[in-house]
Amino acid sequence: MRTGLVLLLSLRKSKKLVIKISGQVTAFFDAKKITELPGKQEKGDMRMSEFKPITTQEEFDAAIKARLSREKEKYGDYDQLKSRVTELEEENISLKSTIEANKQSKDDSDKQLEDCWL
């Protein structure tokens, strides 16, 4: 018994793309429309007519380098944000200790006042 999925794409003379899955024709597409991307073009989108296959290691390395640089660009301010978080955590600790000291001072003042009234 053979398991698995066989996907076959073929372009007919009528410029219709035929998709066959496990021997059954499942869909027809107009080949002209398939290369058109719906909606707004974004960075990295390309039409099939613009696609150029990678054939050398140098091209592959360049593509990977470009992709990694785009990813690093997303997180370029990570160190700055991390240092800001550290500063805010230290400030938070300082404020909590100030609150605790003020609370203790208030409790001491309240106790002195209570002792005076007695």
Secondary structure as UniProt FT lines:
FT   STRAND          7..11
FT   TURN            13..14
FT   STRAND          16..21
FT   TURN            22..23
FT   STRAND          24..30
FT   HELIX           31..34
FT   TURN            43..44
FT   HELIX           48..50
FT   HELIX           57..74
FT   TURN            75..77
FT   HELIX           78..117
//
